[in-house]
Amino acid sequence: MSTPPAVQPRILRLKQLIERIGLARSTIYERMDARSPRYDATFPKPIKLGVSAIGWVEADITAWIELRMIEK
């Protein structure tokens, strides 16, 4: 019996995130801004990758998309 390969966590940078969820850069940042009328508390928080680099965990984005599909 062989075991299935372990799924490696993947980080999405902003360009990949935009392609994945179909939202514009400005909309993504508005979803993360608690002062914005477009704020979404369920939107995944980015992780810090470096001094000025952030990314999103792909599994978190997938879970968020699935949640949106259930809510519709």
Biopython code that builds the backbone (N, CA, C, O; Angstrom):
import numpy as np
from Bio.PDB.StructureBuilder import StructureBuilder

atoms = [
    (1, "MET", "N", (0.834, -1.179, 0.000)),
    (1, "MET", "CA", (0.000, 0.000, 0.000)),
    (1, "MET", "C", (0.877, 1.239, 0.000)),
    (1, "MET", "O", (1.848, 1.322, 0.751)),
    (2, "SER", "N", (0.541, 2.174, -0.820)),
    (2, "SER", "CA", (1.294, 3.436, -0.822)),
    (2, "SER", "C", (0.457, 4.525, -0.176)),
    (2, "SER", "O", (-0.768, 4.544, -0.292)),
    (3, "THR", "N", (1.134, 5.415, 0.495)),
    (3, "THR", "CA", (0.437, 6.533, 1.129)),
    (3, "THR", "C", (0.378, 7.689, 0.141)),
    (3, "THR", "O", (1.303, 7.886, -0.646)),
    (4, "PRO", "N", (-0.714, 8.457, 0.182)),
    (4, "PRO", "CA", (-0.802, 9.599, -0.728)),
    (4, "PRO", "C", (0.259, 10.633, -0.387)),
    (4, "PRO", "O", (0.636, 10.771, 0.777)),
    (5, "PRO", "N", (0.742, 11.353, -1.379)),
    (5, "PRO", "CA", (1.757, 12.370, -1.104)),
    (5, "PRO", "C", (1.204, 13.474, -0.216)),
    (5, "PRO", "O", (0.041, 13.859, -0.331)),
    (6, "ALA", "N", (2.049, 13.974, 0.666)),
    (6, "ALA", "CA", (1.641, 15.060, 1.560)),
    (6, "ALA", "C", (1.466, 16.338, 0.757)),
    (6, "ALA", "O", (2.266, 16.649, -0.125)),
    (7, "VAL", "N", (0.428, 17.060, 1.069)),
    (7, "VAL", "CA", (0.172, 18.326, 0.388)),
    (7, "VAL", "C", (1.036, 19.393, 1.041)),
    (7, "VAL", "O", (0.975, 19.601, 2.253)),
    (8, "GLN", "N", (1.828, 20.057, 0.242)),
    (8, "GLN", "CA", (2.700, 21.107, 0.738)),
    (8, "GLN", "C", (1.943, 22.429, 0.759)),
    (8, "GLN", "O", (1.238, 22.749, -0.198)),
    (9, "PRO", "N", (2.079, 23.199, 1.832)),
    (9, "PRO", "CA", (1.445, 24.520, 1.846)),
    (9, "PRO", "C", (2.009, 25.375, 0.713)),
    (9, "PRO", "O", (3.197, 25.303, 0.399)),
    (10, "ARG", "N", (1.151, 26.176, 0.111)),
    (10, "ARG", "CA", (1.574, 27.036, -0.989)),
    (10, "ARG", "C", (1.166, 28.466, -0.668)),
    (10, "ARG", "O", (0.071, 28.720, -0.166)),
    (11, "ILE", "N", (2.049, 29.373, -0.961)),
    (11, "ILE", "CA", (1.794, 30.797, -0.735)),
    (11, "ILE", "C", (1.463, 31.446, -2.070)),
    (11, "ILE", "O", (2.171, 31.252, -3.059)),
    (12, "LEU", "N", (0.388, 32.214, -2.090)),
    (12, "LEU", "CA", (0.006, 32.968, -3.284)),
    (12, "LEU", "C", (0.419, 34.416, -3.098)),
    (12, "LEU", "O", (0.114, 35.034, -2.078)),
    (13, "ARG", "N", (1.107, 34.948, -4.078)),
    (13, "ARG", "CA", (1.420, 36.369, -4.074)),
    (13, "ARG", "C", (0.210, 37.099, -4.660)),
    (13, "ARG", "O", (-0.718, 36.469, -5.167)),
    (14, "LEU", "N", (0.229, 38.424, -4.586)),
    (14, "LEU", "CA", (-0.934, 39.223, -4.971)),
    (14, "LEU", "C", (-1.401, 38.927, -6.397)),
    (14, "LEU", "O", (-2.599, 38.772, -6.634)),
    (15, "LYS", "N", (-0.478, 38.849, -7.335)),
    (15, "LYS", "CA", (-0.857, 38.597, -8.728)),
    (15, "LYS", "C", (-1.579, 37.249, -8.866)),
    (15, "LYS", "O", (-2.574, 37.142, -9.582)),
    (16, "GLN", "N", (-1.073, 36.233, -8.180)),
    (16, "GLN", "CA", (-1.715, 34.921, -8.220)),
    (16, "GLN", "C", (-3.075, 34.961, -7.532)),
    (16, "GLN", "O", (-4.021, 34.316, -7.984)),
    (17, "LEU", "N", (-3.172, 35.713, -6.446)),
    (17, "LEU", "CA", (-4.439, 35.845, -5.723)),
    (17, "LEU", "C", (-5.494, 36.504, -6.604)),
    (17, "LEU", "O", (-6.642, 36.062, -6.648)),
    (18, "ILE", "N", (-5.102, 37.555, -7.299)),
    (18, "ILE", "CA", (-6.021, 38.247, -8.208)),
    (18, "ILE", "C", (-6.542, 37.286, -9.265)),
    (18, "ILE", "O", (-7.739, 37.265, -9.550)),
    (19, "GLU", "N", (-5.650, 36.491, -9.847)),
    (19, "GLU", "CA", (-6.061, 35.510, -10.858)),
    (19, "GLU", "C", (-6.973, 34.442, -10.258)),
    (19, "GLU", "O", (-7.914, 33.985, -10.907)),
    (20, "ARG", "N", (-6.695, 34.055, -9.042)),
    (20, "ARG", "CA", (-7.448, 32.966, -8.402)),
    (20, "ARG", "C", (-8.859, 33.379, -8.022)),
    (20, "ARG", "O", (-9.801, 32.618, -8.246)),
    (21, "ILE", "N", (-9.029, 34.575, -7.446)),
    (21, "ILE", "CA", (-10.355, 34.950, -6.941)),
    (21, "ILE", "C", (-11.097, 35.938, -7.830)),
    (21, "ILE", "O", (-12.293, 36.159, -7.640)),
    (22, "GLY", "N", (-10.410, 36.531, -8.791)),
    (22, "GLY", "CA", (-11.092, 37.414, -9.725)),
    (22, "GLY", "C", (-11.453, 38.781, -9.182)),
    (22, "GLY", "O", (-12.328, 39.451, -9.730)),
    (23, "LEU", "N", (-10.795, 39.206, -8.115)),
    (23, "LEU", "CA", (-11.020, 40.542, -7.571)),
    (23, "LEU", "C", (-9.815, 41.415, -7.884)),
    (23, "LEU", "O", (-8.694, 40.921, -8.003)),
    (24, "ALA", "N", (-10.049, 42.699, -8.013)),
    (24, "ALA", "CA", (-8.967, 43.644, -8.278)),
    (24, "ALA", "C", (-8.143, 43.869, -7.013)),
    (24, "ALA", "O", (-8.598, 43.601, -5.901)),
    (25, "ARG", "N", (-6.933, 44.361, -7.206)),
    (25, "ARG", "CA", (-6.021, 44.649, -6.096)),
    (25, "ARG", "C", (-6.682, 45.557, -5.060)),
    (25, "ARG", "O", (-6.624, 45.284, -3.861)),
    (26, "SER", "N", (-7.307, 46.631, -5.526)),
    (26, "SER", "CA", (-7.927, 47.580, -4.602)),
    (26, "SER", "C", (-9.061, 46.929, -3.812)),
    (26, "SER", "O", (-9.234, 47.219, -2.628)),
    (27, "THR", "N", (-9.823, 46.065, -4.446)),
    (27, "THR", "CA", (-10.926, 45.386, -3.766)),
    (27, "THR", "C", (-10.390, 44.430, -2.703)),
    (27, "THR", "O", (-10.961, 44.329, -1.617)),
    (28, "ILE", "N", (-9.309, 43.735, -3.004)),
    (28, "ILE", "CA", (-8.701, 42.828, -2.032)),
    (28, "ILE", "C", (-8.286, 43.603, -0.784)),
    (28, "ILE", "O", (-8.564, 43.183, 0.339)),
    (29, "TYR", "N", (-7.618, 44.740, -0.991)),
    (29, "TYR", "CA", (-7.184, 45.527, 0.164)),
    (29, "TYR", "C", (-8.376, 46.142, 0.903)),
    (29, "TYR", "O", (-8.311, 46.315, 2.120)),
    (30, "GLU", "N", (-9.447, 46.472, 0.208)),
    (30, "GLU", "CA", (-10.652, 46.968, 0.879)),
    (30, "GLU", "C", (-11.293, 45.868, 1.717)),
    (30, "GLU", "O", (-11.829, 46.148, 2.789)),
    (31, "ARG", "N", (-11.249, 44.630, 1.248)),
    (31, "ARG", "CA", (-11.797, 43.505, 2.016)),
    (31, "ARG", "C", (-11.035, 43.300, 3.322)),
    (31, "ARG", "O", (-11.591, 42.791, 4.296)),
    (32, "MET", "N", (-9.761, 43.696, 3.342)),
    (32, "MET", "CA", (-8.930, 43.530, 4.540)),
    (32, "MET", "C", (-8.983, 44.744, 5.478)),
    (32, "MET", "O", (-8.533, 44.654, 6.620)),
    (33, "ASP", "N", (-9.522, 45.868, 5.017)),
    (33, "ASP", "CA", (-9.529, 47.118, 5.781)),
    (33, "ASP", "C", (-10.831, 47.249, 6.570)),
    (33, "ASP", "O", (-11.904, 47.410, 5.988)),
    (34, "ALA", "N", (-10.730, 47.178, 7.890)),
    (34, "ALA", "CA", (-11.913, 47.234, 8.756)),
    (34, "ALA", "C", (-12.685, 48.552, 8.619)),
    (34, "ALA", "O", (-13.861, 48.607, 8.979)),
    (35, "ARG", "N", (-12.056, 49.604, 8.111)),
    (35, "ARG", "CA", (-12.735, 50.900, 7.939)),
    (35, "ARG", "C", (-13.464, 51.006, 6.608)),
    (35, "ARG", "O", (-14.178, 51.980, 6.369)),
    (36, "SER", "N", (-13.292, 50.020, 5.743)),
    (36, "SER", "CA", (-13.892, 50.055, 4.414)),
    (36, "SER", "C", (-15.310, 49.490, 4.438)),
    (36, "SER", "O", (-15.594, 48.560, 5.193)),
    (37, "PRO", "N", (-16.207, 50.048, 3.609)),
    (37, "PRO", "CA", (-17.550, 49.465, 3.518)),
    (37, "PRO", "C", (-17.533, 48.071, 2.876)),
    (37, "PRO", "O", (-18.503, 47.322, 2.991)),
    (38, "ARG", "N", (-16.442, 47.730, 2.206)),
    (38, "ARG", "CA", (-16.313, 46.402, 1.589)),
    (38, "ARG", "C", (-15.578, 45.410, 2.494)),
    (38, "ARG", "O", (-15.241, 44.310, 2.057)),
    (39, "TYR", "N", (-15.333, 45.784, 3.729)),
    (39, "TYR", "CA", (-14.604, 44.924, 4.667)),
    (39, "TYR", "C", (-15.279, 43.568, 4.797)),
    (39, "TYR", "O", (-16.503, 43.479, 4.889)),
    (40, "ASP", "N", (-14.479, 42.521, 4.806)),
    (40, "ASP", "CA", (-14.971, 41.157, 4.963)),
    (40, "ASP", "C", (-14.119, 40.485, 6.039)),
    (40, "ASP", "O", (-12.965, 40.133, 5.796)),
    (41, "ALA", "N", (-14.687, 40.313, 7.215)),
    (41, "ALA", "CA", (-13.952, 39.730, 8.339)),
    (41, "ALA", "C", (-13.528, 38.292, 8.055)),
    (41, "ALA", "O", (-12.608, 37.783, 8.696)),
    (42, "THR", "N", (-14.185, 37.632, 7.105)),
    (42, "THR", "CA", (-13.838, 36.254, 6.787)),
    (42, "THR", "C", (-12.721, 36.148, 5.760)),
    (42, "THR", "O", (-12.214, 35.055, 5.507)),
    (43, "PHE", "N", (-12.327, 37.284, 5.160)),
    (43, "PHE", "CA", (-11.281, 37.237, 4.135)),
    (43, "PHE", "C", (-9.952, 36.867, 4.790)),
    (43, "PHE", "O", (-9.576, 37.448, 5.808)),
    (44, "PRO", "N", (-9.238, 35.897, 4.205)),
    (44, "PRO", "CA", (-7.979, 35.445, 4.819)),
    (44, "PRO", "C", (-6.952, 36.563, 4.987)),
    (44, "PRO", "O", (-6.778, 37.409, 4.109)),
    (45, "LYS", "N", (-6.290, 36.545, 6.118)),
    (45, "LYS", "CA", (-5.244, 37.523, 6.406)),
    (45, "LYS", "C", (-3.960, 37.095, 5.698)),
    (45, "LYS", "O", (-3.653, 35.904, 5.633)),
    (46, "PRO", "N", (-3.221, 38.047, 5.176)),
    (46, "PRO", "CA", (-1.943, 37.698, 4.549)),
    (46, "PRO", "C", (-0.896, 37.388, 5.611)),
    (46, "PRO", "O", (-1.038, 37.760, 6.776)),
    (47, "ILE", "N", (0.151, 36.705, 5.186)),
    (47, "ILE", "CA", (1.278, 36.459, 6.081)),
    (47, "ILE", "C", (2.478, 37.240, 5.572)),
    (47, "ILE", "O", (2.622, 37.464, 4.370)),
    (48, "LYS", "N", (3.321, 37.646, 6.479)),
    (48, "LYS", "CA", (4.506, 38.419, 6.118)),
    (48, "LYS", "C", (5.590, 37.470, 5.614)),
    (48, "LYS", "O", (5.919, 36.479, 6.265)),
    (49, "LEU", "N", (6.138, 37.792, 4.443)),
    (49, "LEU", "CA", (7.181, 36.982, 3.836)),
    (49, "LEU", "C", (8.545, 37.644, 3.929)),
    (49, "LEU", "O", (9.574, 36.975, 3.827)),
    (50, "GLY", "N", (8.555, 38.928, 4.117)),
    (50, "GLY", "CA", (9.796, 39.684, 4.185)),
    (50, "GLY", "C", (9.502, 41.082, 4.661)),
    (50, "GLY", "O", (8.423, 41.358, 5.187)),
    (51, "VAL", "N", (10.456, 41.959, 4.478)),
    (51, "VAL", "CA", (10.295, 43.334, 4.941)),
    (51, "VAL", "C", (9.083, 43.996, 4.307)),
    (51, "VAL", "O", (8.305, 44.650, 5.002)),
    (52, "SER", "N", (8.910, 43.840, 3.009)),
    (52, "SER", "CA", (7.781, 44.479, 2.336)),
    (52, "SER", "C", (7.019, 43.501, 1.450)),
    (52, "SER", "O", (6.383, 43.914, 0.480)),
    (53, "ALA", "N", (7.074, 42.221, 1.769)),
    (53, "ALA", "CA", (6.395, 41.214, 0.959)),
    (53, "ALA", "C", (5.380, 40.453, 1.805)),
    (53, "ALA", "O", (5.662, 40.065, 2.938)),
    (54, "ILE", "N", (4.194, 40.247, 1.235)),
    (54, "ILE", "CA", (3.164, 39.450, 1.890)),
    (54, "ILE", "C", (2.648, 38.419, 0.902)),
    (54, "ILE", "O", (2.864, 38.523, -0.305)),
    (55, "GLY", "N", (1.965, 37.425, 1.441)),
    (55, "GLY", "CA", (1.344, 36.400, 0.617)),
    (55, "GLY", "C", (0.192, 35.787, 1.387)),
    (55, "GLY", "O", (0.042, 36.015, 2.587)),
    (56, "TRP", "N", (-0.609, 35.019, 0.701)),
    (56, "TRP", "CA", (-1.764, 34.375, 1.303)),
    (56, "TRP", "C", (-1.598, 32.867, 1.201)),
    (56, "TRP", "O", (-1.133, 32.364, 0.178)),
    (57, "VAL", "N", (-1.971, 32.145, 2.239)),
    (57, "VAL", "CA", (-1.899, 30.689, 2.229)),
    (57, "VAL", "C", (-3.014, 30.176, 1.317)),
    (57, "VAL", "O", (-4.187, 30.497, 1.510)),
    (58, "GLU", "N", (-2.634, 29.384, 0.331)),
    (58, "GLU", "CA", (-3.592, 28.907, -0.667)),
    (58, "GLU", "C", (-4.765, 28.152, -0.032)),
    (58, "GLU", "O", (-5.905, 28.311, -0.467)),
    (59, "ALA", "N", (-4.501, 27.345, 0.977)),
    (59, "ALA", "CA", (-5.571, 26.593, 1.633)),
    (59, "ALA", "C", (-6.598, 27.534, 2.276)),
    (59, "ALA", "O", (-7.794, 27.244, 2.268)),
    (60, "ASP", "N", (-6.134, 28.652, 2.828)),
    (60, "ASP", "CA", (-7.052, 29.639, 3.417)),
    (60, "ASP", "C", (-7.924, 30.272, 2.337)),
    (60, "ASP", "O", (-9.115, 30.501, 2.548)),
    (61, "ILE", "N", (-7.332, 30.550, 1.189)),
    (61, "ILE", "CA", (-8.084, 31.140, 0.077)),
    (61, "ILE", "C", (-9.115, 30.148, -0.445)),
    (61, "ILE", "O", (-10.253, 30.520, -0.733)),
    (62, "THR", "N", (-8.714, 28.883, -0.565)),
    (62, "THR", "CA", (-9.646, 27.849, -1.025)),
    (62, "THR", "C", (-10.824, 27.729, -0.062)),
    (62, "THR", "O", (-11.972, 27.636, -0.496)),
    (63, "ALA", "N", (-10.549, 27.732, 1.236)),
    (63, "ALA", "CA", (-11.618, 27.650, 2.240)),
    (63, "ALA", "C", (-12.548, 28.858, 2.139)),
    (63, "ALA", "O", (-13.764, 28.714, 2.264)),
    (64, "TRP", "N", (-11.989, 30.046, 1.913)),
    (64, "TRP", "CA", (-12.800, 31.263, 1.780)),
    (64, "TRP", "C", (-13.697, 31.175, 0.553)),
    (64, "TRP", "O", (-14.870, 31.544, 0.613)),
    (65, "ILE", "N", (-13.154, 30.691, -0.556)),
    (65, "ILE", "CA", (-13.948, 30.537, -1.784)),
    (65, "ILE", "C", (-15.084, 29.555, -1.537)),
    (65, "ILE", "O", (-16.220, 29.816, -1.931)),
    (66, "GLU", "N", (-14.794, 28.429, -0.890)),
    (66, "GLU", "CA", (-15.831, 27.434, -0.605)),
    (66, "GLU", "C", (-16.907, 28.012, 0.305)),
    (66, "GLU", "O", (-18.088, 27.716, 0.126)),
    (67, "LEU", "N", (-16.518, 28.828, 1.275)),
    (67, "LEU", "CA", (-17.489, 29.484, 2.162)),
    (67, "LEU", "C", (-18.397, 30.411, 1.359)),
    (67, "LEU", "O", (-19.607, 30.443, 1.581)),
    (68, "ARG", "N", (-17.817, 31.160, 0.432)),
    (68, "ARG", "CA", (-18.600, 32.065, -0.419)),
    (68, "ARG", "C", (-19.594, 31.273, -1.264)),
    (68, "ARG", "O", (-20.717, 31.724, -1.486)),
    (69, "MET", "N", (-19.188, 30.102, -1.733)),
    (69, "MET", "CA", (-20.069, 29.269, -2.562)),
    (69, "MET", "C", (-21.253, 28.751, -1.748)),
    (69, "MET", "O", (-22.368, 28.656, -2.261)),
    (70, "ILE", "N", (-21.011, 28.417, -0.482)),
    (70, "ILE", "CA", (-22.076, 27.927, 0.384)),
    (70, "ILE", "C", (-23.072, 29.042, 0.697)),
    (70, "ILE", "O", (-24.276, 28.796, 0.771)),
    (71, "GLU", "N", (-22.572, 30.271, 0.882)),
    (71, "GLU", "CA", (-23.405, 31.408, 1.261)),
    (71, "GLU", "C", (-24.316, 31.892, 0.157)),
    (71, "GLU", "O", (-25.321, 32.547, 0.436)),
    (72, "LYS", "N", (-23.997, 31.591, -1.093)),
    (72, "LYS", "CA", (-24.795, 32.170, -2.178)),
    (72, "LYS", "C", (-26.152, 31.644, -2.240)),
    (72, "LYS", "O", (-26.931, 32.045, -3.105)),
]
sb = StructureBuilder()
sb.init_structure("model")
sb.init_model(0)
sb.init_chain("A")
sb.init_seg("    ")
for serial, (resi, resn, name, xyz) in enumerate(atoms, 1):
    if name == "N":
        sb.init_residue(resn, " ", resi, " ")
    sb.init_atom(name, np.array(xyz, "f"), 0.0, 1.0, " ", f" {name:<3s}", serial, name[0])
structure = sb.get_structure()
